[in-house]
């Protein structure tokens, strides 16, 4: 995948900001955050290449001293072509205030773009960076026709950069960059709908993995080939993300790995993460999980959706690539490192169907929610799609469509996801019908049924009461901006 794929809305948003800078003859700032390897730098470089205005792109180096950081920035500024007299710019300085004054003096009277990448590392290196940026923006840069783009992969630190109690509060718009969606993945790789969903799950929609993915190659064939290379991005990217966020085997990492190994409930996570020492106490685990969900956003929390509050909440690894790494890829990589790639691939193959069946559920839910918000489902007023389960997980309903979440006013549909090579059959439908009536708020006269299946429905299946069959093509179509799904 060499060409630039997707990101049309993000490019349009940045272009809009640059046009505003041009018309107002004043500065604008945008803080762009998103997890590592999601393509922030690539997006902004593409924007700069298309913008047709002078730009400077400076990337911080982790661990550099404040003096080295300033010198690196000034070098990029001199070499960028932004200044008409680069030889007059300083080669070093006492700190960021002087560097920003040099930037202001170098900027032309016509629109330009300034990019500061890995801003969290700059704030780590120099506690005065935030204040220097705010002062320079207020007194110098905001009065020039410049678009300032601040990039960072540490989502929490990027949010803190513009928080209420920080100097740069209220001065930047925000852009959260997520992974490529399944439709973009399929378009980039030239895959059918079903194979595109698999590729999206394996890659997590991360461009760094997709660039190594041969065009037209299904997921399992790609993984089999990558098992020959222990340094493949499909292994190294989640491995590096794990090490960057959790460098030591502390309780937070043990909790994450417990979820990655299949534990979903608080009690099971506590037991696994505690290990030989016994279950982690609630007073220790609760703040850990809140941090992993709210601050790190490495975990997602799902609550049962119905007209009554329900328990228990279930945890899952938010990024599907990291989820696969913890579930299978890490063990396969170890076999590959030992010169046994065939054993590594067989391990992935054995765990594939079970892993994919769980991993695809959030994707199916999101696609139905997108379609509902576009008005493309048979039921009106669906604004939230989740699942439902009781304390015994008997039954566990994969899909619930409701008017709101987590406590619904009305349940519009209940459904089941079967993402296998076999069609949805009579036994599957009977189990859905038995389970759906137990969902609080289910009304047989008003609540429809949904079948989500990778292989469609079995021939001759009596689908009375089934309002929708959701196939891979429908999942992909939900992310396309072209309008309603085709029947």
Order of alpha helices (4+ residues) and beta strands (2+ residues): alpha-beta-alpha-beta-alpha-alpha-beta-alpha-alpha-beta-alpha-beta-alpha-alpha-alpha-alpha-alpha-alpha-alpha-alpha-beta-beta-alpha-alpha-alpha-beta-beta-beta-alpha-beta-beta-alpha
